[in-house]
Amino acid sequence: MNLEIRQLKTLVALRETGTLVEAAQRLCLTQSALSHQMKELEHQLGQPVFVRKSRPIRFTEPGQRLLKLADTVLGALADAQRDLQKLVHGEAGRLFMAIECHSCFNWLMPVIDQYRPHWPQVELDFSGGFTFEPLPALARGEVDVVITTDPQPLKGLVYEPLFDCEMRLAVAPGHPLANGDRVQPKQLQAQTLITYPVAPERLDIMHRFLQPAGIQPEIRTTELTLMMVQMVASGRGVCCLPNWVLDEYAAQGQLKSLALGDGIWSRVQLAMRAETRETAYAQDFIRMARAHCFAQLKGIRPAPVE
């Protein structure tokens, strides 16, 4: 049989997304094209590579062996591409980062740890972005990357989508709102909302959910996600965080996670200046960030191709 790189990439996308639909979105294929590709691979093998109608997708023994091969081959290919980019474009540079999506700090540090050995001459630093406006600072050249869910049309900036995630409300298990699966804006009028110390208009729950309904809850702030969760668990308020943050605590019974109305989804993006994005070291950081997030964060989905 003749295995192709595209088939290995498809298997990895199926493993990381768990569904044919989301894998097709990530690979910019139609679901029909992806299914045809897998049927062709299975015809060559003479047996299936995953169990139909399993969710998330469950791989057969041949499928698992092919995934091991995919990890080896695609990893080696990425290393070779990185080395070639270094030879052509050079290795030195700077990536000063600011975080508007503060819960993203949880996955950013592992990505940086993975990135450093490959690009030792790229200077890395980051700021939480609590005391300044990160995107205008990016446009001025004061930082090089901003992790954001609230893009602004500033001259010279480009945005690389990483993933979409659902913003959900966290309440203590004994909270009156914990009896339902979702909340409406008016139910939060008398609640204490615990947030990061940023302007309300930069918070999805405020500018997309509460403010349009004319609701203004009492607000308390903390800079730490863990502190926010602990305050909610102890009954001192409610908070809004991405689904992938709350799922772990909800599974442990520390809190209850609720949908905001019919559901509010947010897009996590990397903002850069256009000239920074074209560098080899920035493109490799984007690739590593995407790969890490889809491998480690549950409940996220690929951003639709625009």
Secondary structure, DSSP 8 states (H G I E B T S, - for coil): ----HHHHHHHHHHHHH-SHHHHHHHHT--HHHHHHHHHHHHHHHTS-SEETT-SS-EE-HHHHHHHHHHHHHHHHHHHHHHHHHHHHH-S-EEEEEEESSGGGHHHHHHHHHHHTTT-TTEEEEEE--SSS-HHHHHHTTS-SEEEESS----TTEEEEEEEEEEEEEEE-TTSGGGGSSEE-GGGGTTSEEEE-SS-GGG-HIIIIIIGGGT---EEEE-S-HHHHHHHHHTTS-EEEEEHHHHHHHHHTTS-EEEEEEEEEEEEEEEEEEHHHHTSHHHHHHHHHHHHHHHHH-TT-B-----
